[in-house]
Amino acid sequence: MAADFPLDAYSQIVTGVAAELTGKVASLRVPRRPDGGAESLGSAVVYTGDGFLLTNAHVVGRAVAGSASFADGSAASFRVVGADPLSDLAVLRTVGQTPPPAELGEADELVVGQLVVAVGNPLGLAGSVTAGVVSALGRSLPTRSGSAARLIEDVIQTDAALNPGNSGGALADSHARVVGINTAVAGAGVGLAVPVNATTRRIISALMQHGRVRRAYLGLVSMPAPLPAPLQERFGATSGLRVVEVVPGGPAARAGLRAGDLLLTAAGNPVTKAQDLQRLMFAEAIGRRMAITVMRNGALVDVIAEPSELVAA
């Protein structure tokens, strides 16, 4: 009977991605207390053949080690090599054999409406697979833990359902290439993923080599917005970044930036998407004056901001 009703094209893609990636996504157990009495669960993606894994910074928190298990029944201990809260990425190094690494894709090539598949391993069993489409790109969203606030920048938003145990798992395209690391921080009904692109590869490389990323921090939440026609011609761009929220007391607030401002340039460079601003936010920008041009109430306004160094909460 099954042969008479083969899987449709959509199902073939999803099952193919699941078959390719489920074995390459680990289930993490991360102790939350020094005595190991409490632990959190998450997922991680095999990044290299010599034992490096990718997961979320919020999954490992302040832990220095933990254990990873795979769908084939194998397990390995790991140490935390480094974590970057601003991108919500962390790099782990396992002791012992791991499955082969996942193939990476390019998140900057994604388009809204494209099919994506989320693969996690929250319980270390057969894995968890959900599918959906890219709902939005280039989002910058705030998250809070108690009184501490931080921003997850340049995220992919999908309608692929996630639960907390899926944080750190893979978001893949139809060819099973990992284009994002899932981060289940927004609550039920919203799927977010940290993109895999040139900027995050730079972050991952720094974590692998130095255990940390020196990141500059402005303290604003933004989203892409179209430019008025006269500004499109003047700045040679069709969009800018609309400031949605300014973190109180942060560098952007001190510079006088406001919610509703439309960012046009930063450090002399056009900013048309979140990645353009994020690429400027590395060590060389810390404490240096950065000229920013915005449109506010129909007028161009120039401000000078001095990004501070992001300090882990």
PyMOL commands that set and color helices and strands:
alter all, ss='L'
color gray80, all
select helices_A, chain A and resi 2-4+9-24+57-60+107-109+164-166+198-210+229-235+251-255+274-278+283-285
alter helices_A, ss='H'
color red, helices_A
select strands_A, chain A and resi 25-31+39-46+52-55+65-69+75-84+89-95+115-120+128-145+148-158+170-172+178-182+191-195+216-217+220-226+239-246+262-266+269-270+290-296+299-305+308-309
alter strands_A, ss='S'
color yellow, strands_A
deselect
rebuild
show_as cartoon
